[in-house]
Amino acid sequence: MARDQLERFAIRWAEAWNARAVETVLEHFHPEVVFTSPTTLAVTGSATVRGKDALRNYWNAALTRIHSLTFTLDYTLWDPARRELAIIYSAEINGQTRRVSENLRFDENDQVIAGEVFHGVLGPT
């Protein structure tokens, strides 16, 4: 992916989350995606979900617990050798803010095949 494509992807990704548009976020995810997150563990009982349908179910379940959500994109990092994009952002969720790195690995067709989320410490907004 070219740098401008990556930037547009990250901007649209944050906008989709802010709109709670799970299907828009999922448009770029491979059917066999593997996704790992501390929140996944809290919501599903497992730190990793496998497959686009399982990821959709997890995200929709997580959103039922969230009253307010704002993702503010800070910057992105791209590793072309690994085809991995790190989206660094601030997440304000239910009045608490934390820094987050969402690392997404893409296949040769520019679909996300793996994702891993790293959260910072919660703090007030």
C-alpha positions, 0 to 999 in steps of 0.5 A: 500500500502507498503511504497516502492509501494508508493514511486514508485507511486510518482516517476512514477506520477512525471515522467508521468507529466513531459512527459505530459502523462495524460493517464499514470497519469490517469491509477491509478484513479477510474472512479468516482474520485473527484478532487479539485484544485485552477487550476481546478477553473481557467480552468473549472470555478469549483473548483471540477471535478467529474469522470475520463473523466472530470479529463482527459478533465481538465488536457488536457485543462490545459496543452494547457496553459503550455509551460514548466513543471517540477515536482520535487518530494521532499517527500511523506507522507502516512496516512494509516488510511485514505489511503491518500498519500501527494506528496510534490513537486516543480512545475516549470510551464512556468518559475514560481515555487511553492511548491505543495502538491497533496493529493490523497486518495486511495480505497481498490483496490489502485485506487485514489478516491479523490484528492486535490491540495494545491499550494504555492506562485508563484516565479521565477525559 
